[in-house]
Amino acid sequence: MAVDASDSVCPTLRDEPLTDEPLTDEKPPDDAASTPSQGDEENQACTTDDPGEPPDGGLQAWLQVVTGHLVAFNSWGYLISFGIFQPYYESQFSLPPSTISWIGSLEVCLIFFIGTFSGRAFDAGYYRTALAVGLFLQILAIFMTSIASSYWQVLLAQGICQGLGNGIIFAPTIANMSTYFTSKKTIAISAGACGAGTGGIVFPLIAQQLLPKIGFRWTVRVMGLVVAVSSMIIMIIAKTRLKARKAGPLVEWAAFKEPAYVLFAAAMFFTLWPTWISYNYARQYTTDKLSGSASDSFLILIVINAVGIPGRMISAFLADRLFGAIPVFIPTIFSASLCLYLWSQVSSLTGMFIWVSIFGYFGAAIQSLFPSCCASLTPDLSKAGTRIGMIFSIISFAALTGSPLAGKLMQATGGSYLAAQIWGGSMLPLTITDASPLLAPALLQRAQSLTTEHDDLQKTLNNSFDSTIAKRVGELSRVAGALKAWQISQASVAELTSMIDDPDQDADLAAIARDELSSETGKLESLARRLSASLTPRHPFADFPCMLEFRPGPGGLEGRYFMDTLFKMYKALCMRRGYRHTVVKYEFADTAGDSSSSAGENPLQEAILEVHDQGAFDIFRSEAGMHRVQRIPSTETKGRVHTSAVAVWVLPSFPENGASNIDFDDPESDFYVNPQEVKIETMRARGAGGQHVNKTESAIRMTHLPTGTTVSMQDHRSQQRNREEAWKLLRSRIADQRREAREEEASKLRNSVLSKTQITRGDKIRTYNYNQDRCTDHRAGVDVHDLPNVLEGGEKLDRIMDGAKDWLVNKDIELLMAEEEAKEKLNSKK
C-alpha cells in the first residue's frame, strides 16, 4: 500500500520569504513557517474570533460546574430518590413493583433518549433556550404530580413530563462543562454530577421530615419549590463558550464508524441496565426483607446517595491525575458487579447499611465516569453535544427496561430479590466482554491471508533456501506472530467469560475468573493494537537518521524566543536518551540591542538538529508541524497572554558511512542530486562587523535549479565544511519533496476511491501553555502537566511523543481499513 499524503511530515520549502500572519484555527498555508518583516520584531498577541483552548479553570468555568451541579440536583437528585415514591405508589394504587417501576424507568429513559435532540440544540447555540424549556417542564411536572390521583396521571407527570424536562437540560449541560476543561475535565464533570448525590440527600430528608406532618401532596410541592429556586440560579449563571454550529445533521453517523465509540456505547448499555435497581429497591428491601422501619428505609436512601459524593470525586481524581478514565472505570464496574452479587447475602440492617455504603460509592463512580469517558471520545468540541446525546439515546432503552425487568423477576419468584440481584451482577461483566477490542473483519481477513502466505513460504524455504523468499518471510513474520498471540488471548477471554456466565460454576472459581478477565482483557487490547500496527507498511524512511528543522511561525520575536526553547528541548531529549546528534545550524535573528530574553532564550532565525541514530526518523516524524506556545512574555506590561508558534520539519538524513543499502549516487534514488543542476555561490558569512568582519568567503548558498530549492550554510569557518553540510541538507530536502510528490499522487488515486479528505499539514499539533503548566498534543488528545519537565526533555515529553506516535499508527490503520473495505466493495460488485 502506498503511504498516504496525510503522513507527510515536511511541508515544501520555498526560497521566497513569507510575511507573518495571525495565528487562527483556520488552515494555515503549506509554508507554515514565515520570515517576518523588520517591522514585526515586537511581540504580538494573536486575536481571533475562535475562543481558543479551553481555559481549564477560572471563575466562568467553575460557574458552569455549579450550573451542572444544580442541574444534576434538580434532575438526578430527584430521580434517584424515587425510592421515596415507590412504596407510596404501590400502596396507593395497589399495583405490583414492576408496574410502578415504569414511572422511574420512563423518566430515566427520557433523560437519555432526548439527549440526541437536546445535544444537537446545544451545538446549534440554543443552550439557554433548552435550559429554560427543560426547567419549566421539571417544575410543571412536580406540581402536577402533587395533584395526581391515579397511576396514569403520575405516569404522565412524573414519568413523561419530568423525564422530558430532565432530558432537555442534562446532555447540553454535560457538553457545556466539557468545553471549558481539558486536563481537569473528569474532575469538573464529576463535581457537577455530585449534584445527584446532594439532591439524593436533600429530597429524602425533606420527605422524611414533612411526610408525617403535611402529607404526600404538600411534601412534593415543597420539593418543587426547592427545584424552582435552584432553576433561577441556573438561568443566572449558565453561559456557553463556543460559537453555534448551525449546520450539521441531527445524528453524526460517522461516529458509528469509530470502533471505540461503538464499543463504548454497547458497553454502557450493559453497565447502566442494572445500575439503578439498588436505588429504586433498596428502601423497599429494607422494609420487606429486613423488617426495617420507615425511618430506617429513608436513612438507607440517604446513605446510598451521600456516599456517592466521595465516590464521584475520588474516582475523578484518580482518573484525571493518576491512571486515566478507562483504567479506573473498568475496576469500578467489576466492583459494582461484585456488590450486586453480595447483596443477596445481606441479612441484617447493619449489613444493609454497610452494603449501601460500598455500592453507593461504586454506583456513583460509574455514573460520574460514564459521561467523562463519553466526552473524551469527542475530539471536536463543536460536536460534543451531538455525540454525547447519541450515546445517551442508545442507553435510554437500558434505563427504560432495567428496573421493570428486575421487578418482573421479583414477581415471578414470589417476591424474592435473588433473581434480580444475580441478573444485575451478571450484566456488568458483559461491559468488559463487550468492550474487549475486536479487530475489524477486513483487518482480520488481511492478517489471516498474510499469515497463510507466511506459512506457505516458510515450508518452501525449509526445502530450499532462496534469499527473496527469506526476505519476504522475515517481513511477514511480524504479522504472523502478532496474529497468533492475539488468537491465544481472545480464546482465553472467551473461556473466562464462559466460566463466569455458567450458572453451575463454583463461586470461588467464578470469582477468580472475573479477576483474570480484567487483566486478560487489557492484554487483548494491547495485542489488538500490536496486530493492527503490524499490518501497516513501514514508512519508507523509517530506518533513516533525521534532521529536525526549526523555523519561526506567527508571533514575532516571541516565536523566535520559543524556537530556541524548542530546539534545546529536543537536544536535551537526545542527550537523555543517548542519541548521537549534531547541531547543523543555529542562526540568530537580526535584532537590535540585547536580544536575549529574561529566561535566557536567544531569538533564532533558523536551527537544524541532526540525529544520527538509525531509525531516528521514525521516532521523530510525529513531531513535525506547528508547535504553539501561550505565555506572558517578559516584555509584557499588562499581563496579556501572547500566542506564537514555531514550525518543525522532520527530514530524512542519509546515514553515515553508507550504513544504508541505498546508493545515493544512483539516479533512481530519492537522494540523488545532479551536481550540474545545482548553482553554488560563495560569500562572506555575516559577522558582528568592525574587527570581527569576516575576510574569507566561507558561506555557501546552493540552489537546485529544477525545483528552486535553496539552502545556505555559514555556521563553520571552513568553506569545505559548510559545503558538505549544505549538500547533505539539500539532498534531504530534495528526497523529501520527491517522496511527498509521489505520495500525493498515490493519495489522489486512493482518495478518489475512498472519498477521504487528507489531513492538513499545517494545522497546529501541540500547545505549550505556561500559565496552566501543561502541554497538550491535539492529535492524540494527550495532556501532561509539569511543563518544565517537558521543556527540559524529560520523561513527560516521552508520554507526549508516544501518544503522537500512536496517533500516527492509528491513522495508518484507519487508512488500511478503508482501503480493505473499498477492495471488498469492488470485489462484491464483480
C-alpha positions in Angstrom: 0.0 0.0 0.0 1.3 3.4 -0.9 1.9 5.8 2.0 -0.8 8.4 2.3 -0.1 12.0 2.0 -1.6 12.5 5.4 1.7 11.1 6.7 3.5 13.9 5.1 5.7 15.4 7.8 7.6 18.1 5.9 5.9 20.9 4.0 7.6 22.0 0.8 10.4 24.5 1.5 10.5 27.5 -0.8 13.1 30.1 -1.5 11.0 33.3 -1.0 10.3 34.7 2.5 6.8 35.0 3.7 5.1 37.5 5.9 3.7 36.8 9.4 0.0 36.0 9.6 -2.2 35.9 12.7 -2.5 32.5 14.2 -6.0 31.3 13.9 -7.7 27.9 13.9 -8.2 28.1 10.2 -5.9 26.1 7.9 -2.6 27.8 7.6 -0.6 27.8 4.4 1.6 24.9 3.4 4.6 27.0 4.2 3.9 27.1 7.9 7.0 29.0 8.9 7.5 32.5 7.8 10.2 35.0 7.8 8.9 38.1 9.4 9.4 41.6 8.2 11.6 44.1 10.1 8.6 45.9 11.4 7.4 42.8 13.2 10.0 42.5 15.8 7.8 43.1 18.7 5.6 40.5 20.5 2.1 40.3 19.0 -0.9 38.9 20.7 -2.9 36.9 18.2 -6.5 37.8 18.2 -9.2 35.6 16.6 -12.9 35.0 16.8 -12.2 31.4 17.8 -12.5 31.1 21.6 -9.2 29.2 21.6 -8.2 26.5 24.0 -10.5 25.7 27.0 -9.5 27.8 30.0 -9.3 24.6 32.2 -10.2 26.8 35.2 -11.2 30.3 36.2 -14.4 31.8 37.6 -16.5 31.4 34.5 -15.5 27.8 34.0 -16.2 26.8 37.6 -19.6 28.6 37.5 -20.6 26.2 34.7 -19.7 23.4 37.1 -22.0 24.9 39.7 -24.6 25.0 36.9 -24.0 21.3 36.2 -24.3 20.6 39.9 -27.6 22.3 40.2 -28.9 20.6 37.0 -27.9 17.2 38.4 -29.5 18.2 41.7 -32.8 19.0 40.1 -32.8 16.0 37.7 -30.8 13.1 39.0 -31.1 14.1 42.7 -34.9 14.0 42.4 -34.8 10.9 40.2 -32.6 8.6 42.3 -34.8 9.5 45.3 -37.6 7.5 43.5 -37.3 5.1 46.4 -39.4 7.7 48.3 -42.3 7.3 45.9 -42.1 3.5 45.1 -43.6 2.2 48.3 -46.2 5.0 48.4 -47.4 4.4 44.9 -47.6 0.6 45.5 -49.9 1.1 48.5 -51.8 4.0 47.0 -52.6 2.3 43.6 -52.4 -1.4 44.7 -50.1 -2.2 41.9 -47.0 -4.6 41.7 -43.4 -3.2 41.9 -42.8 -3.9 38.2 -45.7 -1.7 37.2 -44.7 1.1 39.5 -41.1 0.9 38.3 -42.2 2.0 34.8 -42.6 5.6 36.2 -39.0 5.9 37.3 -37.6 3.9 34.4 -39.5 6.0 31.8 -38.1 9.2 33.5 -34.6 7.8 33.2 -35.2 6.7 29.7 -36.3 10.1 28.6 -33.3 11.8 30.2 -31.1 9.8 27.9 -33.3 9.5 24.8 -33.9 13.2 24.5 -30.1 13.6 24.6 -29.6 13.3 20.8 -32.0 16.2 20.2 -31.0 18.5 23.1 -27.3 17.8 22.4 -27.7 19.0 18.8 -29.6 22.0 20.1 -26.6 22.8 22.3 -24.3 22.6 19.3 -26.6 24.9 17.4 -26.5 27.6 20.1 -29.8 27.0 21.9 -28.3 26.1 25.3 -30.1 28.8 27.3 -33.4 28.1 25.4 -33.1 24.4 26.2 -32.4 25.2 29.9 -35.5 27.5 30.1 -37.8 24.9 28.5 -36.4 22.0 30.4 -36.5 23.7 33.8 -40.1 24.8 33.2 -41.2 21.3 32.4 -39.4 20.0 35.5 -41.3 22.4 37.8 -44.6 21.8 36.0 -44.2 18.0 36.3 -43.5 18.2 40.1 -46.6 20.3 40.8 -48.7 18.1 38.5 -47.5 15.1 40.4 -48.7 16.7 43.7 -52.3 16.8 42.4 -52.3 13.4 40.5 -54.9 10.9 41.8 -54.3 7.9 39.5 -51.5 5.8 38.1 -51.7 7.1 34.6 -51.7 10.7 35.8 -48.5 10.1 37.8 -47.0 8.3 34.8 -47.7 11.4 32.6 -46.5 13.9 35.1 -43.5 12.3 36.8 -42.6 9.8 34.1 -43.1 11.6 30.9 -43.2 15.4 31.6 -40.4 15.4 34.1 -38.4 13.0 32.0 -38.7 15.3 29.0 -37.6 18.3 31.1 -34.6 16.4 32.6 -33.6 15.2 29.1 -33.7 18.6 27.6 -31.2 20.1 30.1 -28.9 17.2 31.1 -26.9 16.4 27.9 -26.3 20.1 27.0 -25.1 20.8 30.5 -22.6 17.9 30.4 -21.4 19.1 26.9 -21.1 22.7 28.1 -18.9 21.7 31.0 -16.7 19.6 28.8 -15.9 22.7 26.6 -14.4 24.6 29.5 -11.9 22.0 30.6 -9.1 19.7 29.3 -6.9 18.2 32.0 -9.5 18.8 34.7 -12.4 17.6 32.6 -13.2 14.4 34.6 -13.0 16.3 37.9 -15.2 19.1 36.6 -17.9 16.8 35.2 -17.8 14.7 38.3 -18.1 17.7 40.6 -21.2 18.7 38.5 -22.5 15.2 38.8 -22.2 15.3 42.6 -25.4 17.3 42.4 -27.1 14.0 42.1 -25.7 13.0 45.5 -26.6 16.3 47.0 -30.2 16.0 45.7 -30.2 12.4 46.9 -29.6 13.6 50.4 -31.8 16.7 50.4 -35.0 15.3 48.9 -35.2 12.2 51.1 -34.6 14.4 54.2 -37.4 16.7 53.1 -39.7 13.6 52.7 -38.6 12.1 56.0 -39.4 15.3 57.9 -42.5 16.5 56.1 -44.4 13.4 55.0 -45.7 12.6 58.6 -46.6 16.3 59.2 -48.1 17.7 56.0 -48.7 14.6 53.8 -47.6 13.5 50.4 -49.0 16.3 48.2 -47.6 19.2 50.1 -44.3 17.5 50.6 -44.0 17.2 46.8 -44.8 20.9 46.4 -42.0 21.8 48.8 -39.7 19.8 46.7 -41.0 21.7 43.7 -40.2 25.0 45.4 -36.6 23.9 46.0 -36.3 22.9 42.3 -37.7 26.3 41.3 -35.2 28.3 43.4 -32.2 26.3 42.0 -33.6 26.8 38.5 -33.4 30.6 38.9 -29.8 30.3 39.9 -29.1 28.1 36.9 -30.5 30.7 34.5 -28.5 33.5 36.0 -25.0 31.8 35.8 -25.3 29.5 32.7 -23.1 30.6 29.8 -21.7 28.9 26.7 -18.2 29.3 25.4 -18.2 28.0 21.8 -19.9 29.6 18.8 -23.0 27.9 17.5 -22.7 25.2 14.8 -25.9 25.7 13.0 -25.1 23.4 10.1 -24.8 19.7 10.5 -27.0 16.6 10.9 -29.0 15.7 13.9 -27.1 12.4 14.2 -23.4 12.2 13.3 -23.5 8.8 11.6 -19.7 9.0 11.1 -19.2 8.3 14.8 -20.6 4.8 14.3 -17.6 4.1 12.1 -15.3 4.6 15.1 -14.8 1.2 16.8 -14.1 2.9 20.2 -17.3 4.9 20.1 -19.5 1.9 19.1 -18.0 -0.4 21.7 -18.3 2.2 24.4 -22.0 2.7 23.5 -22.6 -1.0 23.7 -20.7 -1.4 26.9 -22.6 1.4 28.6 -25.9 -0.3 27.7 -25.0 -3.3 29.8 -23.4 -1.2 32.5 -26.4 1.1 33.1 -29.1 -1.6 32.5 -28.9 -2.9 36.2 -27.3 0.1 37.9 -30.5 1.8 39.2 -32.0 -1.4 40.6 -30.5 -0.8 44.1 -31.5 2.9 44.1 -35.1 2.0 43.3 -35.5 -1.1 45.6 -33.0 -0.5 48.5 -35.6 1.2 50.6 -38.2 -1.5 49.8 -35.7 -4.3 50.5 -35.0 -2.8 53.9 -38.7 -2.9 55.0 -39.7 -6.1 53.2 -36.8 -8.4 53.9 -35.0 -6.9 56.9 -38.1 -5.6 58.9 -36.7 -2.1 59.0 -38.8 0.9 59.9 -39.8 3.7 57.5 -37.2 5.9 59.2 -34.5 3.2 58.6 -35.5 2.9 54.9 -35.2 6.7 54.5 -31.8 6.6 56.1 -30.7 3.8 53.7 -31.7 6.0 50.8 -29.8 9.0 52.2 -26.7 6.9 52.8 -26.6 5.4 49.3 -26.8 8.9 47.8 -24.4 10.5 50.3 -21.5 8.1 49.7 -21.9 8.9 46.0 -20.3 12.3 46.5 -16.9 11.0 47.5 -17.4 8.1 45.0 -17.7 10.6 42.2 -14.8 12.9 43.3 -12.3 10.3 44.3 -12.8 8.3 41.1 -12.5 11.6 39.1 -9.2 12.5 40.9 -7.8 9.0 40.2 -8.8 9.2 36.5 -7.5 12.8 35.9 -4.3 12.7 37.9 -3.0 9.2 38.1 -4.4 6.4 35.9 -6.8 7.8 33.2 -10.6 7.3 32.9 -10.8 3.8 31.4 -8.3 2.2 33.8 -10.4 3.5 36.7 -13.7 2.8 35.0 -13.2 -0.9 34.4 -12.3 -1.9 38.0 -15.1 0.2 39.2 -17.6 -1.7 37.1 -16.2 -5.1 38.4 -16.5 -3.8 42.0 -20.1 -2.8 41.4 -20.9 -6.2 39.9 -19.4 -8.0 42.9 -21.5 -5.8 45.2 -24.7 -6.7 43.4 -23.9 -10.4 43.8 -23.2 -9.9 47.5 -26.5 -8.0 48.0 -28.2 -11.4 48.2 -26.1 -12.2 51.3 -27.3 -9.2 53.3 -29.5 -10.4 56.2 -29.4 -7.6 58.8 -30.0 -3.9 59.0 -26.3 -3.3 59.9 -25.2 -5.3 56.9 -27.5 -3.3 54.7 -26.0 0.0 55.8 -22.5 -1.4 55.1 -23.6 -2.7 51.7 -25.3 0.6 50.5 -22.2 2.5 51.7 -20.0 0.3 49.4 -22.3 0.0 46.4 -23.3 3.7 46.6 -19.6 4.6 46.2 -19.0 2.4 43.1 -22.5 3.1 41.6 -21.9 6.8 41.8 -18.4 6.4 40.3 -19.9 4.6 37.3 -22.5 7.4 36.8 -19.7 10.0 37.1 -17.0 8.4 34.9 -19.5 7.4 32.2 -20.2 11.0 30.9 -16.5 11.9 31.3 -15.4 8.9 29.1 -18.1 9.8 26.7 -16.8 13.4 26.4 -13.3 12.2 25.9 -14.4 10.4 22.7 -15.2 13.7 21.2 -12.0 15.5 19.9 -14.1 18.1 18.1 -15.7 20.1 20.8 -18.2 21.7 18.4 -19.8 18.2 18.1 -19.7 17.4 21.8 -23.5 17.9 22.4 -24.4 15.7 19.4 -22.1 12.8 20.1 -22.8 12.7 23.9 -26.5 12.9 23.2 -26.3 10.0 20.7 -24.8 7.7 23.3 -27.4 8.9 25.8 -30.2 7.9 23.4 -28.7 4.4 23.0 -28.6 3.7 26.7 -32.0 5.1 27.2 -33.5 1.7 26.3 -31.4 0.1 29.0 -32.7 2.6 31.5 -36.3 2.1 30.4 -36.3 -1.7 30.9 -33.8 -2.3 33.7 -35.9 -1.7 36.9 -39.2 -3.1 35.4 -37.3 -6.2 34.4 -35.9 -6.6 37.9 -39.5 -6.1 39.2 -40.8 -8.8 36.9 -38.1 -11.2 38.2 -39.2 -10.5 41.8 -42.8 -11.0 40.9 -42.0 -14.3 39.1 -40.1 -15.6 42.0 -42.7 -14.9 44.6 -41.2 -11.6 45.9 -37.7 -12.9 46.2 -34.9 -10.4 45.2 -32.3 -13.2 44.4 -33.0 -13.5 40.7 -32.9 -9.7 40.2 -29.6 -9.5 42.2 -27.9 -12.2 40.2 -29.2 -10.8 36.9 -27.8 -7.3 37.8 -24.4 -8.7 38.9 -24.2 -10.7 35.7 -24.9 -7.8 33.3 -22.0 -5.6 34.5 -19.2 -8.0 33.5 -20.7 -8.1 30.0 -19.5 -4.5 29.8 -15.9 -5.7 29.8 -16.5 -8.6 27.4 -18.5 -6.4 25.0 -15.9 -3.7 25.1 -13.0 -6.0 24.5 -11.1 -4.8 21.5 -12.2 -6.6 18.3 -10.4 -6.4 15.0 -12.3 -5.1 12.1 -13.2 -8.0 9.8 -11.2 -6.5 6.9 -8.1 -6.3 9.1 -8.5 -9.8 10.5 -9.0 -11.2 7.0 -5.9 -9.5 5.8 -3.9 -10.8 8.8 -5.1 -14.3 8.2 -4.2 -14.1 4.5 -0.7 -12.8 5.2 -0.2 -15.5 7.8 -1.2 -18.2 5.4 1.3 -16.7 2.9 4.0 -16.7 5.6 3.4 -20.4 6.5 3.4 -21.5 2.8 6.7 -19.6 2.1 8.2 -21.0 5.2 7.5 -24.5 4.0 9.1 -23.7 0.6 12.1 -22.2 2.4 12.6 -25.3 4.5 13.1 -27.3 1.3 15.4 -24.9 -0.5 16.9 -21.6 0.5 16.0 -18.5 -1.6 17.1 -15.0 -0.5 14.0 -13.4 -2.0 11.7 -15.8 -0.2 13.6 -15.5 3.0 13.3 -11.7 2.9 9.5 -12.0 2.4 9.2 -14.5 5.3 11.0 -12.0 7.5 8.6 -9.2 6.5 5.5 -11.4 7.2 6.8 -12.9 10.5 5.8 -9.8 12.4 2.1 -10.2 11.3 2.1 -14.0 11.8 3.5 -13.7 15.4 1.1 -10.9 16.3 -1.9 -12.8 15.0 -1.0 -16.0 16.9 -0.7 -14.1 20.2 -4.0 -12.2 19.6 -5.8 -15.5 18.9 -4.5 -17.1 22.1 -5.6 -14.1 24.2 -9.0 -14.0 22.5 -9.6 -17.7 23.2 -8.6 -17.1 26.9 -11.1 -14.2 27.2 -13.9 -16.4 25.7 -13.1 -19.2 28.1 -13.1 -16.9 31.2 -16.4 -15.3 30.1 -17.9 -18.8 29.7 -16.8 -19.7 33.2 -18.4 -16.5 34.6 -21.7 -17.0 32.8 -22.0 -20.7 33.7 -24.7 -21.0 36.5 -23.3 -24.3 37.6 -19.8 -22.9 38.1 -18.2 -23.0 41.5 -18.5 -19.5 43.1 -14.8 -19.3 44.0 -13.7 -20.3 40.5 -16.1 -17.7 39.0 -14.6 -15.0 41.3 -11.1 -16.0 40.2 -12.2 -15.9 36.5 -13.6 -12.4 37.0 -10.3 -11.2 38.3 -8.3 -12.8 35.5 -10.7 -11.5 32.9 -9.8 -7.9 33.8 -6.1 -8.4 33.2 -6.6 -10.6 30.1 -8.9 -8.0 28.5 -6.2 -5.4 28.9 -3.7 -7.8 27.3 -6.1 -8.5 24.4 -6.4 -4.8 23.8 -2.6 -4.4 23.7 -2.3 -7.3 21.3 -5.0 -6.0 19.0 -3.1 -2.7 18.7 0.1 -4.6 18.0 -1.6 -6.8 15.3 -3.2 -3.7 13.7 0.1 -1.9 13.6 1.9 -4.9 12.1 -0.4 -4.8 9.1 0.6 -1.2 8.2 3.6 -0.8 5.9 6.7 0.8 7.4 7.4 4.4 6.4 10.0 4.4 3.5 12.4 6.5 5.6 11.6 4.8 8.9 15.1 3.4 9.4 16.9 6.6 8.4 18.6 9.2 10.6 16.8 12.6 10.5 17.1 16.3 10.6 14.8 18.5 12.7 14.4 22.0 11.2 13.0 24.8 13.2 11.5 28.0 11.7 9.6 30.8 13.4 5.9 30.9 12.7 3.4 33.7 13.6 4.1 35.6 16.7 7.0 37.9 16.0 10.0 38.0 18.3 8.3 35.8 20.9 8.1 33.0 18.4 11.8 33.2 17.8 12.5 33.0 21.6 10.4 29.9 21.9 12.1 28.4 18.9 15.3 28.4 21.0 13.4 26.7 23.8 12.0 24.0 21.5 15.4 23.4 19.9 17.0 22.9 23.4 14.1 20.6 24.4 14.9 18.2 21.6 18.6 18.5 22.1 18.1 17.6 25.8 15.9 14.7 24.8 18.7 13.3 22.6 21.2 13.7 25.4 19.0 11.9 27.9 18.3 9.0 25.5 21.9 8.8 24.3 21.2 9.6 20.7 24.1 10.8 18.6 23.3 14.3 17.4 24.9 17.3 15.8 23.9 21.0 15.7 24.0 21.6 11.9 22.7 25.2 12.1 22.0 27.7 14.9 21.4 31.1 13.3 20.4 34.2 15.3 17.8 36.6 14.0 18.7 40.2 13.4 17.6 42.2 16.4 18.7 45.5 17.9 20.4 45.7 21.3 20.4 43.0 23.9 18.3 40.3 22.2 18.2 37.6 24.9 15.0 37.2 26.9 14.8 37.2 30.7 14.6 33.4 30.5 17.9 33.2 28.7 16.4 32.4 25.3 18.0 33.6 22.1 15.9 34.8 19.1 16.6 32.4 16.3 16.2 32.7 12.6 16.7 29.1 11.8 18.0 26.0 13.6 18.8 22.4 12.4 19.5 19.5 14.7 20.6 16.2 13.1 20.1 12.9 14.9 22.5 10.3 13.5 21.0 7.1 15.0 19.3 4.6 12.6 15.5 4.8 12.9 15.6 8.4 14.3 13.2 9.5 11.5 10.6 7.0 12.7 11.0 8.3 16.3 10.7 12.0 15.5 8.4 12.0 12.4 5.3 12.6 14.6 6.9 15.9 15.9 6.5 17.7 12.6 4.0 20.5 12.5 3.1 23.8 14.2 4.0 24.0 17.9 2.1 26.7 19.6 3.1 28.5 22.8 0.8 30.5 25.1 2.5 32.6 27.8 3.1 36.1 29.1 6.3 37.5 27.6 8.9 39.1 29.9 8.3 42.4 28.0 4.5 42.4 28.5 3.4 45.0 31.0 -0.3 44.4 31.1 -0.2 40.7 31.8 -1.7 39.6 28.5 -1.1 36.1 27.3 0.6 36.0 23.8 0.2 33.2 21.3 3.0 32.4 18.9 4.2 29.4 17.0 7.2 27.5 15.7 7.2 25.2 12.7 9.1 22.0 13.0 10.1 19.9 10.0 11.4 16.4 10.2 13.5 15.4 7.2 15.3 12.1 6.4 19.0 12.3 6.5 21.3 9.9 4.7 23.1 7.5 7.0 26.8 7.9 7.9 29.4 5.8 6.2 27.0 4.3 3.8 25.2 2.4 6.6 22.1 2.2 4.4 21.7 -0.1 1.4 20.6 2.9 -0.7 23.0 4.2 -3.3 22.9 8.0 -3.0 24.7 8.3 -6.4 22.0 6.3 -8.1 19.9 8.5 -10.3 16.8 6.4 -9.2 17.4 7.2 -5.6 15.3 9.9 -3.9 18.5 11.4 -2.5 20.2 11.8 -5.9 21.0 15.3 -6.9 22.8 16.0 -10.2 25.6 18.4 -9.5 25.2 20.1 -12.9 21.7 21.2 -11.8 22.9 22.9 -8.7 24.0 26.6 -8.7 26.7 27.1 -6.0 27.5 30.6 -4.7 30.1 31.6 -2.1 30.0 34.7 0.0 31.3 36.1 3.3 29.5 34.9 6.3 27.6 37.5 8.4 29.5 38.8 11.4 29.4 41.4 14.1 31.4 43.9 12.0 34.4 46.0 12.9 37.4 43.9 13.8 35.3 40.8 13.7 34.4 41.3 10.0 34.8 38.0 8.0 37.5 38.3 5.4 37.1 34.9 3.7 34.2 33.6 1.6 33.3 30.7 3.8 29.5 30.8 3.4 27.8 28.6 0.8 24.5 29.0 -1.0 23.2 26.2 -3.2 20.1 26.4 -5.4 18.6 23.3 -7.1 17.6 24.8 -10.4 14.8 22.4 -11.4 12.9 22.9 -8.1 14.1 26.3 -6.9 15.0 24.8 -3.5 17.7 26.8 -1.8 19.9 26.1 1.2 22.6 28.2 2.7 25.2 27.3 5.3 27.6 29.7 7.1 27.9 28.1 10.6 31.5 26.8 10.1 34.7 28.8 9.4 35.7 26.2 6.8 34.1 26.6 3.4 34.6 22.9 2.8 32.7 22.0 5.9 29.9 24.4 5.0 29.8 22.9 1.5 29.5 19.3 2.9 26.7 20.3 5.3 24.8 22.2 2.5 25.0 19.2 0.2 23.6 17.0 3.0 20.7 19.3 3.7 19.9 19.8 0.0 19.8 16.1 -0.6 17.4 15.6 2.4 15.1 18.3 1.2 15.0 17.1 -2.4 14.4 13.5 -1.2 11.5 14.6 0.9 10.0 16.6 -1.9 10.1 13.7 -4.2 8.6 11.3 -1.7 5.9 13.9 -0.9 5.0 14.4 -4.6 4.9 10.6 -5.1 2.7 10.1 -2.1 0.3 12.9 -3.1 -0.2 11.3 -6.5 -0.9 7.9 -4.8 -3.2 9.6 -2.3 -5.3 11.3 -5.0 -5.8 8.0 -6.7 -6.7 6.2 -3.4 -8.9 9.1 -2.2 -10.9 9.0 -5.4 -12.0 5.6 -4.3 -12.2 6.1 -0.6 -13.6 9.7 -0.7 -11.5 10.6 2.3 -10.1 14.0 3.0 -6.4 14.5 3.5 -5.1 15.7 6.8 -3.9 19.3 6.6 -0.2 19.5 7.2 -0.1 23.0 8.7 -2.6 22.6 11.5 -1.3 23.1 15.0 -0.3 19.9 16.6 0.7 20.9 20.1 0.3 23.7 22.6 2.6 24.6 25.4 0.6 26.6 27.9 2.9 28.3 30.5 0.1 29.7 32.7 -1.6 26.3 33.1 1.7 24.4 33.4 0.6 21.9 30.8 1.4 20.6 27.3 -1.4 19.3 25.0 -1.0 17.2 21.9 -4.2 18.0 19.9 -3.9 15.0 17.6 -3.6 12.3 20.3 -5.6 14.2 22.9 -2.8 13.8 25.4 -2.4 16.3 28.3 0.5 16.4 30.7 1.3 18.8 33.5 4.8 19.8 34.7 5.7 21.9 31.6 9.3 22.5 32.8 9.9 18.7 32.7 8.6 18.7 29.1 10.8 21.6 28.0 13.8 20.0 29.6 13.4 16.9 27.5 12.2 14.8 30.5 10.0 11.8 30.9 6.8 13.8 30.5 7.9 14.6 26.9 8.2 10.8 26.3 4.5 10.5 27.1 3.6 13.2 24.7 5.7 11.8 21.9 4.4 8.2 22.5 0.9 9.5 22.2 1.6 11.3 19.0 3.3 8.3 17.5 0.3 6.1 18.5 -1.9 8.6 16.7 0.1 8.3 13.5 -0.1 4.5 13.7 -3.9 4.7 14.2 -4.2 6.9 11.2 -2.3 4.3 9.2 -4.6 1.6 10.5 -7.7 3.7 9.6 -6.4 4.2 6.0 -5.7 0.5 5.8 -9.2 -0.5 7.0 -10.7 2.0 4.5 -8.6 0.5 1.7 -9.6 -3.1 2.6 -13.3 -2.1 2.8 -13.0 -0.5 -0.6 -11.5 -3.6 -2.1 -14.3 -5.7 -0.6 -16.9 -3.5 -2.2 -15.2 -3.7 -5.6 -14.9 -7.4 -5.3 -18.5 -7.8 -4.3 -19.6 -5.8 -7.4 -17.6 -8.0 -9.6 
